Amino acid sequence: MNDAMDEYDVVVLGAGPVGENLADRSRAAGLSTAIVESELVGGECSYWACIPSKALLRPVIARADARRAPGLRQAVGGPLDDAAVFAHRDYFVSDWKDDGQIGWLDSAGIDLLRGHGRLTGPRQVTVTGPDGQQRVVTARHAVGLCTGSRAALPDIPGLAEARPWTSREATSSSTVPRRLAVVGGGVVAVEMATAWNAFGSEVTMLIRGTGLLERMEPFAGEQVAEALTEAGVKIRTGTSVTGVRRDGTDGPVTLTLEGGESVEADEVLFATGRAPRTDDVGLETIGLRPGSWLDVDDTLRVRDVPGGWLYAVGDVNHRALLTHQGKYQARIAGAAIGARAQGVPLLETDRWGAHAATADTAAVPQVVFTDPEVGAVGLTAAEAEAQGRSVRVVDYDLGQVSGAALYADGYRGRARMIVDLDRGHLIGVTFVGPGVGELVHSATVAVAGEVPVERLWHAVPSFPTMSEIWLRLLEAYRG
């Protein structure tokens, strides 16, 4: 780190994947860059979210796939080796040490400022180090807020005292609770229910809404719920938690439900949404409201900030709360910052331009690593209808594709594509079934590339793979 430098071209708050990518793109544009981090370099995704959760889930899904393969199911009939899975997880999070990430920053020429960073005026950041010492740095061109989000806990009596799990505890625990209650029905809830049920916990899901994965196509949540139920998970919908109490220090947790009924568990995971980490970053010093999501334009520049020097990238802007989407935004923002620093008079902010994060609204991909997996990109049928689009929805039984039938005995899955009839290309695709995560990028290319349906007819899938689902969907569309 260059301790003598108190002025940089770009200062980034938050050294998670989003902040790292923004800093990297700024350096690639020839701009001096510092990054500020109060926890571990690598951020939420690397240590408490995407990486550890997928490390936990991979053996779970592999065993489930093996049990559907002739000649293997008897060989994998026993329980998972929990200790080995947790050790595998610990390896992928580097035992919660960030030495390797720091080495990467050094190699990229990015200065790391350890401590808590707060805006203290236009283009000015004050960093309070672990020892309490403060350092004021200024940015010639841009400050990037990449501080991410945290688990949002509801205001329920007794919740704080009960010490609930959030996504952090759910992905880092090395102790299997005998009974686990999961409050919520979104991605974190279903993935962690899948994992901890496989490790031997008796899992009960408590969902305020009518089903799982309510932001995706209805059949996705329905098939995941069916599989979880078959695996032994108890799913209760249309129920709200009104109180939480833990007996003693390590005793069981009692959840009081609306109507007076109660559920007892050894641990409770609240997976009830996210809140922006903007409550203590100095937004009030520049006229913005602390704790708020930040409104940005398509170059990720925060609106209504005089001088246009503040960028909010990743979860803090609430456009698409996914690591890969935040990294995409960082690449766009870094290019925009670099162009503006070079005095480029007119940025490419048209749809799909080099300085516009168009995919945030048109082609957001996501994979849910449950059994079955869910993969989707673009709009759902309901979203397309709400936008007034003229569309045709095409569904197909994925289990009827030869590659799927070979992948697993009794394969159950479904695929849907949504065609914009006015423009003749796909605007949404959803797959449900074992192994479909690797199909999603082909759908993302079709949606983001706005590939005409007639041209997709010439994209020949290899036989016998699950990719033949594309041919079946197109045949169903043609009739």
N, C-alpha and C positions, 0 to 999 in steps of 0.2 A: 504494500500500500504506500502511496505517495503522501506521507504525513504533512508535507509542506504545502500541499495543494488545497486551497480552500475555495477554489472556483473551478467548476467543470462545465463542459458543454451540456451534459445531461446528468441529472441525479435521479436515481430510481429508488423508491421506497418499497421494499419487499423483495427478497431474493428467492422466491419460489420459482417454478418453471416459467411463469409469465414474466416476472421481473428479470430473470436470467436471459430470456429470449429478447426482451426489449433492450437490455444492456448490450447483448451481443450484436444486435442489429445496429445499435447506435455506434458501437465501436467499428463495425464493418463500414459504416458511412464516414469513418474518419473522425469521429467525435470523442473527446475525452469523457469518460463515464465513470461514475461512482455508484455503488449499490449499497443500500442500508438494510441491515437485517438484525432483528432482536432475538430471534430464535436460531433454528438450524438453516443454513444455506441449503436450498433444495425445497424448502417449504412443505406445505400440507400434503401435497400429492406424493412427495417422495417418502415421507415418514409416517403419515397417519391416514392416508386415503387411497389413491389409485394403486400404488405399488404394493403396500402391505395387504390390502384387501384382495388383490388378484393373486398374490402369493399364497394367501390362505385358501382361496377358492380353486386354484388350479388342481391340487390333488383331489378335491371334492368332485370337480367336474370330470377329471380323468377316470376316477373310480366309477362314476355313474356311466360314462361312455363304455368302459370295459365291461360293466355288468350287462350291457346291451349287445355285446359281441359274442357270438357262438365260440365256445372253447375257452373263453376268458372268465365268464361270470362266476364259475366255481372257484377260480383261482383268486378272486378278489372279494370273497364273501365276508372277510373279517373286517374289524373296525380299522379306522385310520390310526396311524401312529402320530398322535397329537404332538408329542415332543419333537418329532422329526419335522412336522409341518411348521411348528412355531420356529424351529431353528432355521428352516428354509426362509421363512418370513423375515427373521432377524438378519439373515445374510443380505437380503435384498434391500433392507433399510440401513445397511451398514452399521448395525447395532446402535442406531440413532446417533451416529457421529457424522460430521459433514466434511471431514478432511479431503475426500475426493472431490467434492464440489468446490471447495476453496482452491484446490489445485487447478481446477478448470478455469475459475475466475482469473487466477494469476496468468495462466497460459493465454487467456483472451485479452489481457491487458486492462482488466476491469478492477478498479480499486474497491475493496470491501471496507465499509465502515460499520463496525460492530456496535449495536446499540439501538435505542428507540428513536426513530426519526419523526419529527413534527414540522409541519410548515409553520414558519414564523413571519411570513410576509411573502410578497410576490417573488418567485424564483429563489426563495430562501428556505433552507432546511436546517434545523438545529438537531444534532444527534447527541443524545445522552448515553454515554457509554456504560458498560457494566460497573465501572468504578465511580459513576456519578459525574464524571467530567463531561463537559459539554463542548461541542465543536460546531461552529456555524459554517455551512457551505452554501454557495450560491450556484445557480445554473444559468449559463449564458443563454441557452436555447429552450430547455424543457425540463420539467419535473414529471416523472411518471409515477402515479400511485398504483402500485401492484400489490396491495396489502391483502387481497383475497377476502375470504369470508370465514365465518365460524359457525358452529352449530347454534341454531336458535332454539332456546328452551322456552316453553310456554310458562305463563304465570300461574302456577298451580301450587296451592298450599302444601308445604313440606317438601317440595321437590329439591331445593338446594341442599337441605339437611340430609336428604336421602342419598346424596352423592350418586346420581344416575350415570350410566354410561352415555357418552356421545359417540360419534363416529371414531374419535381418537381412541377411546378405551376399547371399543369393539374391535378395532384393527390391531391393537397392540397388546391385548391381554394374552397371557400364557396360562391362564387358569380357566378351565371349562366349568361354567356354572351348571349346577344340576337342572335349574329351571331359569329360563331367560324370557322375560317379557319384552316385546318389541313394540313400541308405540310409533305408528306411522306405516304408510304403505307405499312409499316411494322407492327409489333405486337403492339407497343405503339400507333401508329396512329389509327389502327382499333379498339383497345380496348377503347381508349379515344373518338373516334368518336361515338362508341356505347353508352358510358356512357353519354356524354354531349348532344347527340341528345335526349336521353331518358329524360334528365332533362329539355328539352325544347329549347335548342340552335338550331339555323338553321346552320347546319354543312355543310361545303364545303371542300372536300378533293382534294388536288392538288398533283398529282403523276407524277414524271418524267418518270417512267417506263410504262409498258403496263398493269399492274394490281396490285392487292393486294397480300401480303404475297408471294413474288416471290421466296423465298427460300424453300417454301413448294411445295407439289404437286399442279399443276395448278388448279385442281378442288376445292381445299380448298379456294383459293382466289376468285375464280369465285362465289362460293356459298355465301361467306361472302359479296362480293360486291352486289350480287343480293338482299340479305336480307337488307343490309344497304340502298340500293336504295329504296326498298319497304317501309322502315321506314322513308324515307324522306331525307336521306343524298344525297347531290349532289357529284358525283365522276367524276373527270376530270383527265384522264390519258394522258401521252405524253406531259406534260406541265411543264415548269420550271419557278421558280420565279427569276426575275432578279433585283428587287428592292423592298424596303419596306419603308413606311413612316407612322408615326403616327401623327395625328393632335393634337397639344398641349400636355398636360400632360395625359389626360384621354380620348382623342378623338378616333375616329375610326382609324383603320389601313388600309392602301391601299397597296395592293400587285400588283406590275407590273409584268406581265407575258411575257414570250418570245413571241415576235410578237407584243407587245405593248398593249394588252388588260389588264384590271385591275380588281381586285376583292376587295371588301371592307368588312371588318369584324370588330367586336368590340375587339376581341382578336385573335391572331394567335399562333398556336402551331407548333413548328418545331420539328418533330420526324424523324430526318434525320441521325440517326446513333449515335455511341458512340466513345469516345476517351479515351485512358488510362490516369489515374491519376498518371503519372510518370514524369511529367515535373518538379516537385520541390521536389524530394525525394533523391537527391544527386547521381544520377546514374553516373554523370560525374566524381565523385571522385573515381570510380572503373572501369573507362574505357568504360562505356556504354552511349548510347545517351539518354539524357533527352527527355521525351515526347514520347518515343517509346514503342510499344508492346514488351514484353520480351519473348525470345525464350527459351523454357524449354524442358527437356526430360520427359519421362513418369513418373518419380518420382517427377516432378514439380521443379526440380533443374535447375537454370538458366545456360545455356551453356556458356562456355568461361569465367567463373569467376574462377580464380585460387583458389584452396582450396575447391571448391564446397560447400561453406557455404550459398549461397544466393538462396532462393526459391521464385518463383513468382506464386501465387495461386489465382484463380478466374479470373475476367475479364482482369487483366493486362497481362495475357499470350495469350489472344485472341483465346483460344481453343474452348470454348463454353460459351458464355456470358449469362448464366442463373444462378440464385442463387443456385438452387439445384445442379447444376453441379459443381459450385464453392465449395460448401460444401463437395461434394464427393471428389473433388481434395484435399481439406484440410484434409480429413480423410486419403487419400493415402499419402500425404506429411507428415502428422504427424507421420504415421507409419514408413515412410522411415527415417525421422529425428531421431526417437527413436531408430530404428535398427542401424543406423550408429553411434549414440552416444554410444550404447552398444558394438560397435565393431563387429557387425555381418559381417562376411567376404564377404558374397554373398547375395545380396537382391533378393527377388522374383519379378524380373522385366519381366518375361515372360508374354505372353498374358493372361490377367485376373489374373495375380499374385497379391499378397497382396500389392506390392509396385509399381504397374503400373496402371495409370489412363486410362485403355483400353476403358472404356465406352465413353470417350471423342471423340473417332473416330468411335466407333461401335454401340453405343446404347444411344444416347442423346435423352431423352424424353422432350416434350414440350406441353403445353396446351395454347391455345389462347382463352381467356374468352370473346368471342363475342357471338352473337346470330345469327347463330348457332356457337357452340363451334368447335374448331379444336384441335385434339390431334394427335400427331405423335411421332414416335421413329425410330431411325436408318436412313437408306438411302432413298431418293426418287428414283423413277424409273430412272430419268435423271442422278442422281449421280451414281447409280449402272451401268448404261450404260457407263458413262464416265470412270469408273474404269475398263471397259472391262469385267464385270462379266457376266456369263451365268445365266440369270434369267428368271423367269416367273412372270408376273404381273397379279394378280387376283383382279377384282373389283366386288362389290356387292352393290345393292341398300339397304341401311340400313333401309329405310322405309318399306321394305317387311318383316322385322323381327317382330314377334308378340310383343315382349317387347317394341319395338320402337313405333309401332302402338298404343299400350296401353298408352305409355308415353305421346303422344300428337296427337291430331287429325291432319291429313294431314302432318304427320311427313315427313320431307325432309332431307335426309342424304346419305352419301356414305362411303364405306370402301374400302381400298386397302391393299393387302399384297403382298410383294415381296419375292419370294422364290429363294434362291441361289441353282441352279440346281446341281452344282458340289458337294455341301456339304449337301444339303437336309434340310436346315433350313431357317428360316426367317431372312432377313437382313433389313427389313423396313416395317412399318405398319402406315397407316394414317386413321383416322376417321374424318368425318365431320357430325355434327348434334347436336341437343339439348341434353345435358347431357352426351356427349361422353368423357368428361374429366376423368371420373371415369373408363373408359375402358382402358386408356393408360397404367396403370401399368401392366395389364395382358400382353399387347403387349411387354412392356419393359422386363418382365421376360422371355418371349419367345425368344426375340432377344438377350438379354444379356446371357441367359442360353444356347443359341444355341440349343434349344430343337428341335429334329428331327420332321419334319412334321408328320411322321408316328406315333410318340408318342403323338402329339397334338390331333390326332384323338381319343385318349382315355381320353382326358380332357373334360368331359361332362359338358356343360353349363346348368345352372338351367333354367327351363321353368316356366313362360314366362318372361325372362329378355332380355335386349339388348345384353347381353353376347352371346346369340345364334348367333350373327353375326360370331363368330368363327366357328361354325358348318357350316354355310352357305358358308363361304369362303373356308373351307376345302372341302366341297362337290363340289363347283365349280372347285376347283383345281383337285380333283379326276376325275371329269367328270361323 
